[in-house]
Amino acid sequence: MLQPPPAEPGMHEQEIDTPALLLDLDAFEHNLDTMAALLAPTGAKLRAHAKTHKSAVIARQQMARGAVGQCVQKVAEAEALAWGGIPDILVSNQVVGARKLARLVALSGIASVAVCVDDEVQVAACEAAAEAGGIRLTVLVEIDVGAARCGVPPGPPAVALAERIAASPHLIFGGLQAYHGSAQHRRSPEERATAIAGATEAARRTVEQLRQRGLACPIVGGAGTGTFRHEAASGVFTEIQAGSYVFMDADYARNQDPPPFRQSLFVLATVMSRAIPGVCVLDAGHKAVPTDSGMPLVASRPGLRYASASDEHGKLLIEDGGAAPPLGEKLRLVPGHCDPTVDRYDWYVGVRKGRVECLWPTAARGGMA
């Protein structure tokens, strides 16, 4: 159930109910503009990943700056974006199940939709859904370029699957999905460059083999916030699927030579207890901020360390001469991982210069199918 928003436009930041998902609008808009400027001279287009923001409002702002569309991971995310007016959506993942495929096909009446496969059984299911819906569905072949998660091997196995798609009267071969997810957080620039050089070569080789079989490859998609400059400069990747760049998080900040974006996403939390000397307790624990990529950081408050979390409480230690915040003070936390942080909240509270300016729903949040 959609919860009431924790703020109203015009409120001061310190009046916002907590925990709340805070978006610093100046930093957010800087990130949108920076990505657009960095990609413009490369020829690669942005197909931003909406699994990060889950918002048609944010998607429209990305597209106003030149993005060709959006990626999603689930059919429900595709529905939320299409119903919100986004015209071009790729499910950069496999969709299994006749009901889910029927829902995806039904969206073709209001948006251009595409999906990825890595198995002939999936191709047959896509074909059946497209035939039943009376459309031709665009299908991309996902290749494993190093992440060892999904994807058929590059080269001949990928070509064979592409030929199967192209031979169907109900499907359109759309290209290759070549995302190297684990490369995004390799800490050194050299490690990231090496990983993406391998991914690029695998994609390049597969595109050439497709060409030899008479198949054009309109899309080679992949890349993320940690590596997008390598894929964009490769001459092979045509679409960049970065998502986290709009928000950033503490884990990306740990990369050497981190991406050129500002931290715009925060969890606002309130100091609720100071009963133990040297310790403050916040109203933001596991249910407010994820810890899968480490504990959050306390923004702009040296000497305060978020040390541990329980369900509803976050424990801050006061270290290195830090000043203890008073009861009731609200602090900004930098989440370790932005994507699952967003998924915990119904609303973005957009703040500019300390005042609430807007409230945007996270329409595609939750464990939807």
N, C-alpha and C positions, 0 to 999 in steps of 0.2 A: 504494500500500500504506500502510495506517495505520501511522505511526511510533510507537515507544514514547513515552510522555509524558516531558517534560523535568524533571519534578519529582514529588514525593510530598507529600500533605497533611502539614502540620506542619513542613515545611522552612522555613528562613529564606530570604528573597528572594535573598540573596547565594549560596545553594547551588544555585540553579536552573541547569540546563544552558542554554547560550545558542548561537545566538539563540533567544529564546522570546517567545511572544505573551502579554503580561501584561495582566490585567484587574484594575484597582483596584475592588474590590467595593463599597466605600463610595460612591465617585463614580458607579459604574454604577447602583446602587440609587437614589441621589439623582436621576439623570437619568430613570429610569423613573417615579419618583414625581412629578417636576416636570412631565413631559409630561402625565401623567394629570390633575394638578391644573389645568394650563393649559387643557386641552380640556374639562374637565367642564362649565363654565358656557356653552360655546358651542353645544352640541348636536351638533357634529361628532364623529364617532367615529374612533378610531385604527385603521387597518389598516396596521400597521407593516411596513416593507420589509425582508424577510429576506435580500435580496441583500447587505445590509450584514453581518449577523451569521452567517448560514448555520447556525443552530443551533435545534433544537426546544426545547432547554433554555431559551434566552433567549426564544423565542417564547411559551412557556408563562408565563414571568414577565410578559411584556407583557400577555397575555390575562388573567392574574389581576388586573391593574390596569385592566381595562376595554376592552382592544382587542377589536374584533369579529372579527379574523382577521389574516391575513398576506398580503403581496404577495410574489411571486417573479418572476424574469425567465426562468426555464428550467423545463422539465418535470422535470428531475432534482432541482432545488431543491424543487419541489412534492412529489415523491416522498419526499424526505428528511424534509420536515415532516409530511406525512400519515402516514408510517410511524412518526414520532415522536409521534403523537397530536394533531396540530393539525387542528381540524375544519373550518376555513373558509379557503380559499386562492384568491387571484386571481393568475393569471399576467398581470401588467400589461404584456403584450408580445404580439407576434404569434407564433404557433406554426405553423411551416410544415413539412409532411411527414406522411404518413399514419401512419408508425410512432410519431412523437412524439404525435400527436393520439390515437392508440389508447391509448398509455400514460396520457395525461391522463384520458381517459374511464374507464379502468380504475380510477382512484383514486376515482371517484364512489361506489364501494362502501364507502369508509371516511371520506370527507370531502366537503364541498361544494366543488366546483371551478368556476372560471370562467376565461374567456380573453378577450383583446382582438383586434379585427380593424380593419383600415383599407382593406379591399378585398373586393369581392364574391367573388373567387376563394377567399379565406380563409373566407368565410361558407359557401360550398359545401363546402369540405373539412371544416369543423366539423360541418356537417349530415350528411355521409356518415359521419363517425366516430361521431357520436351515434346515428345510426340503426343502425349496425353493433353498437354497444354496448348498444342497447336503453334509452337514457336520453334525457332532454332536457337539453342543455348550455346553461348560462348564458353569454351572449356580450355583451361591452361593445363599443361603438364608440369607438375612440380618435380624438380630434380634435387637430389641431395648434393649440396655443394660443400659439405663439411660439418653440418650441424648434427648429423646422425639422428634425425628425428623422423620426419616424413620425407617422401620424395623417392622416385625411381632413380637408379644410377644414371648419370649423364651419358650421352653417346647413344649407341644403338638401342638400348632399352627405352630410352625416352623417345627416340625417333619412331620406334614401333608403336608406342602408345599414341603419338601424334598422328600417325598414319591411320590408326583405327578411328580416331576422332574425325579426321578430315574425310574419311570415307562414309561417314554417317550423313544421311539427308536431314537429320534433325539437330546436328551439332555443328559448331564452327570452331576450328582450331585457332585459339587466341594467342598462343605463345608459351613462354616458359616462366614458371615461378622459381626463383633461384635465391632464396633468402638464407643467409648464414647467421642465424640468431646468436649462437654462442660467441661469435666474433665481436659482438658489440661491446662487451665488458672485459675483453682482454686488456690488461692494464697498460702495456706499452704500445706506442704507435707502431713499432716494428712488428709486434705480434699481430696487430690488427691488419696492417698492410700485407703481411705474408698470407694471412688467412683469406683475405679478399682477392689477392692475386690468384690463389688457387681456385676460388669460386668463379672469378672472371674467366679463367682459362677453361674451366669445365663448361660454362655457359657458351663461350665463344666456339668451342669445339662442337657442341651440340647444335648451335645455330648453323654452322657450316655444313654439318651432316644433314640437317633438315633441308638446307638449300640444295644440296646434291640430290635429294629425293624429290625436289620440286615443291617443297613446302616453305612458304614465307613464314616469318616469325614476327608478327606485329609487335608483341610485347616481350621484353625480358625484364621482369620485375624482381625487386629485392631491396636490399640495403636497409639500414636502420640509422638511428641517431649517432651511434658510435663510429660508423664506417662510411656514411653516405658520400663523403667527398671522394673516396676511392672508386666506388661504383659509378658515380656521376662522371668521373674523368676517364672511365675505362673505354668509352666508345662502344661498349657492348650493352650495358643496361640502359633501357629506355625509360623506365619508371622507378622512382625512388619511393620506398614505402616507410619512411621514417615516421614515428609517432610521438615518442617521448620528448622530442625537441621543443614542443609547445610549452612543456611544464618543467622538465628536468627533475633530477632527484639526487639524493646523496650518493647513490651507487655510481651514477655517471660522473659525479664530481671526483670520484676516486681514480678515474682513468688519468694516466699521464697524458698531457696535452688534451684536456677535456674538450667536448664540443663547444662551439662559440655562442652559447645561448645562456640566458639568465634564468635563475630559479624564479619561477612564477607561481608554483603550486605549494600551498602550505596547509597544514592542519592547525587550526586555531584551538588552543586548549587553555583551561583555567586552572590556576593554582588553587587546590581545594583543601590541602592540609600542609601544616608545617610542624607537626607534633614531635618529630624526631630531629634533633640537632644535625645540621649538615645535609638534611634531606627535605625536598619538596615533593608533593604528590600532585599530579595533574589528573584531570578527568578524561584522559585519552590513553587507553590501553590497547590491547590487541583488537578490540572491536572498532577502534577509531583509526588506527594506523598500523599497517603491516610491518612485520619484522623479518620477512623472508630474505631481504637483502641487507640486514643489519638494522640496528636501532636508528630512529630518526635523530636528527641534529636539532639543537635549539638555535634558531636563527638570531644573529646579531646580539647574542648574550654570552660572551666568553666567560668561562668559569662555571657554566651549567652543562651538565652531561646527562642525557637521558640514558639511564643505566639498565632499566629492566621494565617489563610490562606484565601486567596481569589482565584479566578480562576488561575491567573498567578503569584501571589505574595505571599511570605511568610514573615511575620513580625517577626523580632528578637528584643527582648528587651535586653539591656545591663544592667546587674544587678550585685550586690555584688562585685563591683570593677573590673568587667570584662573589657578587652581591646576591644575597637571597631575595627573591621576589616576594612581595607581600601577598597575603591571602587575597584572592579575587583577581589578581593580575592575569591578563591574557597574554600568552606567549605563542609565537609562530614556531611550528615544528616543520623541518624539512624532511619529508618522508624518504625512506631508503629506496622505495620502488613506487613510482608514480601510478602505474596502471592499476594494481589492486587497491591503492589508496582511493582513487576515484570511484572504484566499484562499491565502496562502502557508503556512499552518500547519494542522496536524492537531488541535492542542489549544489551548484557552484555559487559562492558569494563573491561577486566581482567587486574589488576594492581599488580605488584610486586615491592616492594622497590621504589615506586614513579614513575615507568615507565609502560607504556602500553605494555603488553605482548601479548594479544590476544583479539579477538572480536568474540563473539558467538551469533548467532541469537536466539531469544526467539520464536521458530518456532510455538509453540502452543498457543501463546498469543491471547487475544481478546475474544469477546463474541461469540465464535464459537459454533455451535450446536453439 
